[in-house]
Amino acid sequence: MSGSLREPPVRSGELLRHLADPRDAKAMLTVVKVVLIAGAAWAVMVGFMAAFPVDLIIIVALAGVMVGVWFFMYRPLREQHAGDPDPDALIELLVVPEGLVTHGGLDVRWREIEAVHVEEREHKGKGIHVHVIVTLNTGGVRERATGEQRMAFVPFGGRIDVRLGMISKASRKTTSTVLREQCERVSVPFSSERRVVAPGGG
């Protein structure tokens, strides 16, 4: 089907993989693009207002122009490339001998990882959600990440929050086992915990 996301190819020596639902991945890509475009448009508008005294009518006109740019320039460009989307957009977590591949296909080497923590968050009546918190020892990982890949970073910290969602008990056990074994192999601290999250908590 045109525009559908294909599964990423298996990496050499791949030990574990968690992929997002294709519908969720496409929705996230759209959100990221809209945020980036809106931010750029806002910066242009603020710069224009600072340079020239304008009234509300002109602001509304500028907003209309930006909407026009969206429909007549960005939208056709998106449709033009819709037939060949990046399969790495489906990646939430891969474990390979060299390190981890996190949200959106961001490669993180073991030497860049300070610690790995697996957290099972039990939401009353909503199941168990699994998070893999990857603490980094360098800012270089964030710097080379794309806008979409940075969505998994914890704000104001050198950590990546890999959200695996609700996975089966067997998958939870396999995930923890593989991560623990690989962390021990490369001497990266590993920890895990399970906690109950109060209603409305994260």
N, C-alpha and C positions, 0 to 999 in steps of 0.2 A: 504494500500500500504506500502510495506517495506520501513522503513526509513522516513515515513511521520510524521509530528509533530501533535500530538493530542492536542486538547484544554485542558488547565489546568482545574482541577475540581473547582467547585464553592466553594469559601471559606465561612466559617460560618459567617452569617450576611452581606455578600457582598452587597455593595450598588451601585457600579459602576465598569465597566471593559472596558478596551481598550486593544485589542490584535493586534499584528503585523500580517501582511500577512505571512503565512508559508514560502513562497519562500524567502521573505526578511529576515526572522529570520534565515533560514538555511544558507543564503549567509553570514550573519553577523557572525555566528558561525565559518564558514570556514575562514573568514578574521582574526578573533581573534586567531584561532589556527595557521594560517600561520605566523602572526606577532610574536607570542610567540616562535615558532620554529626558525624563522629567527633570533630573538634576541638571543636565546640560542646559535645558530650556530655561530653568529658573535662574541659573548663573547669568545667562545672556540677558534676561529681563532685568535682573538687579543691576547689571552693569550699565544697561541702557538708561534705566531710571536714575542712576547716580550721575550719569553724564548729561542728561537732558531733563528738564522739568516737564513731566507729563501728567495728564489727568487720567481719570478712570476710563474714559472712552478709548484712549490710545492703548491702555493696558489690555482692555478687552480685545481690541483689534490685533494686538500682538499675540494674544492667546489664540485667536482664530487662525492666525498665520501658522502658529506652531501645530495646531490640529491639522491644518492642510498639509504641512510637511509630513506629518505622520501618515496620512492616508495616501499621498501621492508619491512619496519617496521611500519611506521606511517599509510600508506594507508590501509594495511590489518587490522590494529587495528581499524581504523575508520569504515571500512566496517563491522567488526565484531559487533560493537555496534550500527550500523545504524538502526537496527530493533527496538530499544527501546530508542529513544531520549527523552530528558527531556521536558515535555510539558510546563514547566515554561519559556522555551526559547521564547515562544510567548507573554509573558506578557510585556506590556508597562506600564500600570497603573491599579491597582485595589484599590478601596477604601473600607476598612473594619472598623468595630468599633475600632479596636486596632491601626489603623494607615493606612499607604499606602504600597502598594507592587509595586515597580518600576521595571524598565527594567531588564528582565531576572529572575524575582522572588525574588528580594531583599526586605526583610521585613524591614520597617522603622516605628518604634513606634512613637506615637504622642509626647511622652516626648523627643524624639531625634530631633524633628522638631522645628525650630525657627520661620519659616514663610513659607507661600505658596503663590505663585504669578502666576496667569494665564495670559498669553500674547498671543493675537491674532495678528499675523504678516501678514499684507495684502501685498502680492507681486503683483505688477501691472501686470495684465494679467495672473497670475498664481494661483489665489485663496488665501484663508486664511489658514495659517498654525498655529496650536495651540501648544504652549509650556507651560508646567507646571513646573515652577522653584521651587524646594524644597530646602530651605536653612536649613542646619543642624546646630545643636548646639554642636555636638560632632564628633570627628574624628573616633570614634569606628565603625561607619557605613561603611566608606570606607575600614577600616582595615578588616572587615569580608566579604566584597564583593568579588565575584569571578572576574576573568579577564574580562569575558563578561559583568558582571553587572557594572563594573567600566567604561565601554564605555560611559555610560550616565552621568558620573560625569563631571562637568566643570573643566578644568585644573586649578591647583593652587588655588582651592577654595573649601569650604565646601558646594557645591551646586550640586544638581542633575537636569539635564535638561531633562525632560520627553517630548519627541517629539511625539506628537500624529498625526502629519501630517494634511492633509486636511480632516476634518470630517464635517458632515452636520451641518446646522444651529441649528437644534433641539439637536444634540449631543453636540454641543458647549455650548448651554444653560444649558443642563442637567449637563454637567461636571462642569461648574462654580457653579451652584446651589448646587450640592451635596458637592463639596469641601468647599464652603462658609459655608454651614450649619454645616458640621462636624468640621471645624476650629472654628466656634463660640461655638460649644458644648464643645470643649476641650480648649478653650481660646488660640488658636494659631492664630496669625495675618494673615489675608487673604487680598489680593489685586488683582486687575485685570486691564488690559488696552488693548487697540487696537491701533496699530501703523502701519503706512505705511512704508514699507521697500523699499529703493531705489534699482534700478537694480544692481545686484551684491552684495547686502548687505546680512547680515545673518538673 
